[in-house]
Amino acid sequence: MLTSVNPATSQIIATHEEHSPQDVNSIAENTATDQLAWAANNYPHRAGKLGAAAEVLRKRSDEYALMITSEMGKPINQSYAEIEKCARVCEYYAKHAEVFLSNEPVKTEASHSYIAYRPMGVIFAVMPWNFPFWQVFRFAAPALMAGNGILLKHASNVTGSALAIEALFREAGLPGNLFRVLKLPGSKAGDVVGNQHVKGVTITGSVAAGRSIATKAGAMLKKSVLELGGSDPYLILEDADLELAASVCANSRLINSGQSCIAAKRFIVVKPLRKAFEEAFVKEMQNKHMCDPSLQTCDVGPQASIKLRDELHAQVTKSIAMGADCLLGGTIPHKEGAWFPPTVLTNVIQGMPVYDEETFGPVAAVIEAANENDAIRIANDTVFGLGAAVFTKDEKRGQIIAEELLNAGCCFVNAPVQSDPRLPFGGIGDSGYGRELSYAGIREFTNIKTVYVG
């Protein structure tokens, strides 16, 4: 049985019966049948359906936003923004997919040779709870426009969101079995990888989950794309705009109540600016309103579960015991639900959990660097490599640091790390491999086929 619990109140929202292995195989077979018919349609036909999906998203935004907030605690304004972003990614791929996947002529000795992009088939997606709609649409919009079918194993606590997305695509006019939800616990996700109808796998989640799924996919010689954890460094150099840096850093650390793989997590400040940055940063963090996530005034909601909140608190208490100083927050409020306040730790050094591990919540680790080169060294001192940002008034220097010196898949200058349909998204190292979004994302689950006519 899968259970959804409101993390703000600890009240059970709904329970869902699991699918049996026989159910899974039947659903996969039906999805494979609908995928073949879907792939036979031209791009304008598929684009029309994706455009209709965007319309449904906007028409039902109140319903979907409230569902997100209830199931995983996202502040309601951010839930509405998530739904709108999903609509935009549908429209983006409806407009650009045909160009991204058009045949590419290549001059060879042949009379005619070119690269063609053809759908792979049924793709199995394992998605997390932190962006219940966006994580799915970020993958699904390009995969569907490429002609693929989808089996979704969503996080158990957001099963309601998963089923709503399945119904949404049917309402938009896609074949009824083209996008199907598998109601399974995480422990059974790996079993689906070996299903004969599954041709590729994508997962957004923890490093441990990614390793497990990738191992099974590799054994079956099936393509996989992994978007895993992150411990994004934000470098604040001596010539940074302090007001801008403090504001952007606080907003990035607290997006989705800190529960984002690309949220800022490590704040690496050169020594001359450290005290001034800490003062400005703590002030920004203090001004964020932690309250009922259904209120429009909410900046920070609860963590997604008591278990996750307690794991975060353990990282904080252990780091403090090892010598970190707490400038803000750090204690669990005496109230029902999975609450944890905006927290700032300083004097953070290697070996502390908040330095070495991903902190998936509103906890900021301030790390002092001797100078710019030391800041870059600390930024790269991680097993992760998803996002990174640098703040400096010398934009040319910032660009060099972002492009050449920071080891991450997404590097930003004087701006927060964020995903955008127009730009490839993904990481390196323990943050995974492969790319989503842009032209790179839609090509991941295609057969990149060489055609040679002698």
N, C-alpha and C positions, 0 to 999 in steps of 0.2 A: 504494500500500500504506500502511495506517495502522498506526503502531507505538505500543505502550504500553511505557514504560520505568519501572522502579521508581526514583524519584529518590533514595532512600536508598542504593541500591547501584549504580546505573547499569546494572542488568541488564535485558535485554529480557524483558517478560512475555508479550507476544503480538503478532502481526501480523494485520491484517484486510484482506481484499480490498475495494477500492473498488466502489461501485455505478456502473454505466454510466449515461449519460443515458437510455437505454431502460429500465433498471431503475427509475430515479427516476420516470419518467412512469407506468410500470406500477403502482408502489407508490402514487403519488399518486392514481391513478384508483381503485384498490381502497380506499384510505382514504376517498375521497369517497363511494363506494358504501356503506361501512359507517357513515359519518357520518349519512347520511340515515336509515338504520334506527335508529341510536342516538338521533337527535333525536326520532324518533317515540315513544320510550319516555317514560313519565311520570317525575317526580322521584323517587318512592319506588324505582322500578326502578334508576335511575342511582345513587341513594344506597346501595342494597344492594351494588352492585358496588364503589363507592368504599370502603365499609366493609370489603368483602372484601380490597381492596388493602391497607388498613391492617393487616389480620390477616396477610397474606403478608409485609409489611414486618417485622413483629415476629417472625414465625416464622423468617424467614431473616436476622435481624439479624446473626448471627455472620458469615455468608457475605458479606453486603453491606458490613458495616463493614470487614472484612479487604480486600475489593476496593477500597474507597475508599483505605484506607491504602496498599495496594500500588501503586495506579495514580498517586496524586498526593501521597502522603506525609503525609496528615493524621494527627495523633496519634490512636491507636485509641479513646480515650475520647470524643474529639470526633466520630469517625466513628459510634460508637453513638448519640451525641446527635443527629447529623444524621438518622439513620434514624428515630429516635423522632419527631423534628419532622415528618418526612414523613408518618408515620402520623397524627399529630395534625391536619395540614392536610387530609388526606383526610376525617377524621371531622368536622372543622369545616364543610367545604363540604357533606358529606353531610347534615348537620343543618340548615344555614342557607340552602342555595342556593334552595330553593323560595320562601322568604320574600323573599330578595334580588331574585328575578326575578319575583315575582308582579305581576300587572297593577296599575297605579296609577291609580285614578279621578281625573279632573280635571274640575272643574265648568266647563262652557262653555255656549254657547247651544244645543249639540247635545242631543238626548235622552239620548245616552250617549257619552262620550268618555273615553279612557284611554290610558296608556302601556303598551306590551307589550315584553317583552324576548325576542328570538328568536335562536337560534344563528346565527353568521355562516357556518360551514362548516368547511373544513379550514384550520388555522392552522399556519404554518411557524415553528418555534422554533429559534433558534441559541443554544446554551447553553455556558457556560464550564466549565473543569475544577475550579475552586476548591471548589465544593460540588456534586459530581457528581450526587447524588441530589436535594438540597434545591432547587437552582436549577430543576430540571425539575418537581418536584412543586409548587413555589410557583406556577408557571404552569399546570401540567397539571390539578391538582385542580379549580380553578374553571372552566377551559376545558372540561373533560370534563363537569362537572356542568351547564354551560350548554348542552350538547348538541353541542359541536364535536368534530371529529377533529383529530389532531395528527401532523405530520411533524417529527421531531427530527433536527437536525444538531448533534451534540454535539462537544465538543473532541476531537481525534483521540487524545490520550493517555488518555482515559477512555472509549474505545469499549466496553470490557468492561462498565462501569457502564451505559452507554446500552442495550446489548443485554439486560442483566439487568432493567432497568426495562420494556423491551418485553415480555419473558417474564413479568414480574410481573403486568402488566395482563391478559395472556392467562390466567394462572393464576387471577386474581381473577374471571374470567368476562366480561370486556369482549370485544366482537367482535375477531376476530383481526387485522384490518387497521385498527382505529380509531386505534391509537397505533403508528406505525412509525418505525424508525430509518433514516436515510439515511447510509450510510457514505461520507462525502465529506470531502476536505480543506477548510480554511477558504476557500481560493481559489475554490472552486466553489459556495459557499453562495449567492452572489448569483444564480446561474443558476436556482435553485429558486424565487426570488421571482416570476419571470415565469410559472411554471407555471399553466396555466388552472384547475387545481383548487384552487390556494392563494388564499384569500380575505383573509387577514390574516397579519401577521408580527410576531414578538416576538424581541428579542435582548437577552441580558445579556452584556456583554463590554467591549472597549476602545472609546474614543471613535472611533478610526479605523474599527473594524469597524462601529460603530453608524452613522456617517456614510455608509459605503458601502451598507449594507443599507437604510437609510432613504431614500437617494437613489433606489435601484432601486424600492423600494416606492412612493415618491412618484410616480415616472414612470409606474407602473402603476395609480395611484390606489387603492392598497391600504392599509388601516389598519395602523399600526405602533405598537408600544410598545417603548421603549428604556430599559434600566437599564444605565448605563454606569459610568465610573470615578467615583472620589471622592477627596477629600483632606480628610477630615473634621477640623474644628477642635474641640478641647476647650478651653474657656476656664476657667482657674482664677483666680477672683477673690480679692480680699484676705481676704474672710471665709469662704473655703472650708474645709471639713473636710479638712485636709491628708492625714490617713491614708486616708480614703475616696477622695479624688481620686487619690492615688498608686496605690492598689490597683486601682481601676476603670480608670484610664488604662493601666496595665501589662497588665491582662487584655485590654482591648479592643485594644491595639496588637498583642498576640501571638496573638489568636484565629486559628486556622487557620495558625499560624506567620507571622502578619502578612499573609496573602494573602486579604484580604476587602475588598470595596468600601466597607463601612461600618466597617472598623477605624479606631480613632483614629489619626491620622497627624501632625497639627500640634498641639502642646501650647503654648497661648498663656497665659503666666503674667504677672500683674501684677508689676511690679518688686519691691515689698516682699516678695513671697512666693517669688520665683524660686529663690534659693539653697536654701531649706528644701525646696521642692518637688523640685528636682533631686536633692537628697540622698535623699529618701524614694523618689522614682521610680526612681533608679538601683538602690537596694537591692531594690525589688520586681522589677525586670527581672533583676537578678543571680540572684535566687532561682528563676528559671524553669529547668527542667531540659531541656536540648537533648540528645536521644538517639534511639535506635532508636524510630521512631513506633509500632511494634507493641507496645511495652512500656506497661503501665498507668501507669507513673510519668512518662511523657513529657509535657512541656508544649509543647515546640517541636520540630517535625520539620524535614525538609529543605524547600527550596523545590521547586517542581514540576518544574523542569528546570535543567540547568546554564546554559542560555542566559538564563533569567529571573534566576537567581542572579547571573550576571555583569553583567547590565544594572543590577540593584540595587546591586551593588558599585561600578559606575561612577558612579552617582548620589552615593554616599557619598564616594568619593575626590575627585570634582570639587568637592563642597560643602566638604570639608576644605581642598582647595587654594585655595578662594575665601575661607577664613577661619573656617569653622565649627570648633568644638572637639569632639573625640570624648571623651565621658565613659565610654563602655563599648562594647566590641565593635569593629566596623568592619573586621575582617580576615577573610579566607576561611580556614577551618580546613584543615589538611593531612590530609584524609581523603577516601575515595571517596564520591561522591555530591554532591548539590546543596545543600550546607550553607552557612548563613550565620547568625551568632550574633545574639542580641538586641543592638541597637545604639542608643545615645543620643547625639545631636549637639546641641550648644548654641551660642549666639551665631549662630543661623540668621537670615539676613536675605533680603529680596527679591532675586531673581536667582539664588539657589542652587537646584540641582535639587530638594533636599529641601523647599524652600519653595514652588516654583512647580509642581512635577510630582507626580503620584501615585507614592508609594513602595509597591510591592506586595510587602512583606516586613517582617521584624521591625525596622524602622528608625524611630526616633522623633525628631522635630525639635522642639526646645524653642525657643520664640520669646518674647522679652521684650516686654511691653507696658507703656507708661507708666502706664496706668490702665484702668478699665473701658471707657470709650469707645474708647480706642485698641485694646483687645483685640477689641471688636466690629468695628472697622474692619479689623483684620488678618484676623479670621475670614472676613470677606466679601471679602477681597482674593484671589479665586480664580475660575477659570473654572468650577469644579465647584460643585455644590449638592445633594449627596445627604443627608448627615447632619451634625449638629453637637450639641455638648453643652456645658452650662455648670454649673460647680460653685460654689455659694454657699449660705450658711446662710439667706439671705433668699429663701425659696421663692417668694414673690409677685413679687419682683424678677426672679428666675430665670425665672419663667413669662413675664413681659413680654418679657424678652430673647429667650426661645425663640420666642414667638409673633410678636412684632412686629419684632425687630431682626436676627435671624439669617436669612440667605438660604439656606435649605435645605429639602428636602422632609420631613425627619424630624428634629425637634429635641427633645432630652431634657434634663432637669434632674436633676443629682445621680445620674445613671444612664448606662450605656453605650448608645449607639445600637444598636438591634437590630430585627430583623423579627419580627412577631407576626401570625398569621392574622387577628386581630381588628381590626388597624389598617392603613390604606392604607400602601403602601411605594413610594417612588420619589423622583426628584429633579427638579432644574431645571438650566438651563444645560447645560454639557457632561456633566452626569450623566444627561441624557436627559429623556424625557417620558412621560406616561402613569403609571398606577398598577397595582400588583399587590396582592393580598390584600384582605381585608375585602369590603364590598359593592362598593367602587369597582373592585376587581380583576376580579370576575366579570362586571361589566358592560362591561369594555373590549372584549371580543370578542363582543358581541351587536349585533343590529340593534335599536336603540332606536326602536321603531315607534309612531307616532301612529295611533290608531284613532278615527275620528269617525263617529258614527251620527246622521244628521240627524233 
